[in-house]
């Protein structure tokens, strides 16, 4: 029987971030969806906290089945928390680039605008259609293969990005990763600015030397790790 894989994207991302990775995993039942507030999903003006996301994910899945959760960045936090809440449903958890270094995240200039809820951040989000086309040359040069994912980074709202950053990412406690015991596998990028090597060394961790926080271009390597861990 094919294993069920669920892919959970990071902040400002979308299900299309996993398109190429899923193509490298044809032997599994793969499911990816946009989280509320991002991609093509609805973007209500609500508090984007952990409970909202966990309830949203729960409603997307059949809790009587078993799933392998594969999360990227903030999606890794959600995968972890879902697995802790539903241990019988979560068979295994693989996290790509867990956002460990909260200090770096907090002091990033762009994140600072969303944390402080500045008018600049609001204006940027309200005029994202304009920014999307101004950024088109960058997308065509550096993200041609992933242009659909690149477009989706312009689909979040101010409320979803700001709320997620403050109420999910910066409030996360990575220490409860140890509660997952032998279910957890980390996949880390050697160039990820949010990587903390000492923490990763406490868990089963695969290091992809040249990968940054985004995993574009490294899907084949990640797929091999997934297959190795799932016994395929």
C-alpha positions in Angstrom: 0.0 0.0 0.0 1.3 3.4 -0.9 2.2 5.7 2.0 0.3 9.0 2.3 2.6 12.1 2.2 1.3 15.5 3.2 3.4 18.6 2.3 3.0 21.8 4.4 4.5 25.0 3.0 6.2 27.8 4.9 5.2 31.4 5.5 4.4 33.3 2.3 4.7 30.1 0.4 2.1 27.8 -1.3 1.4 24.2 -2.3 3.2 24.9 -5.6 6.5 25.1 -3.8 6.4 21.3 -3.7 5.5 20.7 -7.3 8.9 19.5 -8.4 9.6 17.5 -5.2 6.3 15.6 -5.6 7.2 14.8 -9.2 10.2 13.0 -7.8 8.0 10.9 -5.5 5.6 9.0 -7.8 5.5 5.9 -5.6 3.6 7.8 -2.9 0.1 9.3 -2.5 1.1 13.0 -2.2 -1.1 15.8 -1.0 -0.2 19.5 -0.8 -2.6 22.3 -0.1 -2.4 26.1 0.5 -2.7 27.1 4.1 -5.3 29.6 5.1 -4.0 33.1 4.4 -1.6 32.1 1.7 -1.6 31.0 -2.0 -5.1 30.6 -3.4 -6.7 30.0 0.0 -9.1 32.6 1.6 -7.4 35.3 3.6 -9.8 36.4 6.4 -8.8 39.1 8.9 -8.3 36.8 11.8 -5.6 36.0 14.3 -3.2 33.6 12.4 -2.1 31.5 15.3 -1.2 27.9 15.9 -4.7 26.8 16.7 -6.1 28.3 13.4 -3.5 26.4 11.4 -3.8 23.1 13.2 -7.6 23.1 12.9 -7.2 24.0 9.2 -4.8 21.1 8.6 -7.0 18.7 10.6 -10.0 19.5 8.4 -8.0 18.7 5.3 -7.0 15.2 6.5 -8.7 11.9 7.4 -7.5 11.4 11.0 -8.3 7.7 10.7 -5.4 7.3 8.1 -1.7 7.5 8.7 0.4 10.3 7.1 4.0 11.2 6.7 4.2 15.0 7.3 6.8 16.9 5.3 7.0 20.6 6.2 9.2 23.4 5.1 10.2 26.1 7.5 7.1 27.3 9.3 5.4 24.3 7.7 7.9 22.3 9.8 6.6 23.9 13.0 3.0 23.0 12.0 4.0 19.5 11.1 5.6 19.0 14.4 2.7 20.4 16.4 0.2 18.4 14.4 2.2 15.2 15.0 2.3 15.9 18.8 -1.5 16.5 18.8 -2.3 13.5 16.6 0.4 10.9 17.3 -1.6 8.0 15.7 -2.2 9.9 12.5 1.4 11.1 12.1 3.5 8.2 11.1 6.7 10.2 10.6 7.7 13.9 10.4 10.3 15.2 8.0 11.2 18.9 8.3 13.1 20.8 5.6 15.0 23.8 7.1 13.3 24.2 10.5 13.4 27.9 11.5 15.6 27.5 14.6 17.3 30.9 14.7 14.5 33.1 16.0 16.9 36.0 16.7 18.0 36.2 13.0 14.4 35.9 11.9 13.3 38.6 14.4 16.0 41.1 13.3 15.6 40.6 9.5 14.8 44.1 8.1 11.7 42.9 6.3 10.4 40.8 9.2 10.9 43.8 11.5 8.3 45.8 9.4 5.7 43.0 9.8 6.5 42.5 13.5 6.1 46.2 14.2 3.1 46.4 11.8 4.5 49.4 10.1 2.5 51.4 7.4 5.3 50.4 5.0 4.6 46.7 5.4 0.8 47.4 5.0 1.5 49.4 1.9 3.7 46.8 0.4 1.0 44.1 0.9 -1.8 46.4 -0.4 0.2 47.1 -3.6 1.6 43.6 -4.1 0.1 43.4 -7.6 2.5 46.3 -8.6 5.5 44.7 -6.8 4.7 41.4 -8.5 5.3 42.9 -12.0 8.3 45.0 -10.8 9.9 41.8 -9.6 9.1 39.9 -12.8 12.7 40.3 -14.2 14.1 38.7 -11.1 11.6 35.8 -11.4 12.4 35.3 -15.1 16.2 35.3 -14.4 16.4 33.3 -11.2 13.2 31.4 -10.8 12.1 30.5 -14.4 11.5 26.9 -13.4 9.6 27.9 -10.3 7.8 31.0 -11.6 4.4 29.7 -10.4 5.9 29.4 -6.8 7.5 32.9 -7.2 4.1 34.4 -8.1 2.5 32.8 -5.1 4.9 34.7 -2.8 2.8 37.8 -3.6 -0.5 36.2 -2.6 -0.4 36.5 1.2 -2.1 39.3 3.1 -0.6 41.7 5.7 -2.6 40.0 8.4 -1.6 36.4 7.4 2.2 37.2 7.1 2.4 39.4 10.2 0.2 37.1 12.4 2.1 34.0 11.3 5.5 35.6 12.0 4.5 36.8 15.5 2.1 34.1 16.7 3.6 31.0 15.1 7.3 31.3 14.1 8.5 33.6 16.9 6.4 31.8 19.6 7.6 28.4 18.7 9.5 26.2 21.2 11.8 23.8 19.3 12.5 21.9 22.5 9.3 19.8 22.0 10.8 18.3 18.9 12.4 15.7 21.3 8.8 14.5 22.1 8.6 13.0 18.6 11.4 10.6 19.4 12.1 8.3 16.4 9.5 9.9 14.2 11.6 13.0 13.4 14.0 13.6 10.5 15.5 17.0 9.8 16.8 18.0 6.4 18.9 21.1 6.7 20.7 23.5 4.3 24.3 24.3 5.0 23.6 27.8 3.7 20.4 28.3 5.6 20.8 31.5 7.7 18.4 30.1 10.3 20.3 26.9 10.8 21.7 26.2 14.3 24.0 23.2 13.9 24.2 22.3 17.6 20.5 21.9 17.8 20.3 19.8 14.6 23.0 17.5 15.9 20.6 16.3 18.7 18.3 14.7 16.1 18.6 12.6 13.0 19.7 15.3 10.5 20.6 15.2 6.8 22.8 18.2 5.8 22.6 19.4 2.1 25.7 21.5 2.0 24.8 24.1 -0.7 21.1 24.5 0.1 19.8 27.7 1.6 16.5 28.3 3.4 14.6 27.6 0.1 14.9 24.1 -1.2 14.4 24.9 -4.9 16.9 23.0 -7.1 17.5 20.3 -4.4 14.3 18.3 -4.8 16.1 15.3 -6.2 18.4 15.1 -3.2 15.5 15.6 -0.8 13.4 12.9 -2.6 16.3 10.4 -2.1 16.3 11.1 1.6 12.6 10.7 1.9 12.7 7.4 0.0 15.6 6.2 2.2 13.7 7.0 5.4 10.4 5.5 4.2 12.0 2.4 3.0 11.4 2.8 -0.7 
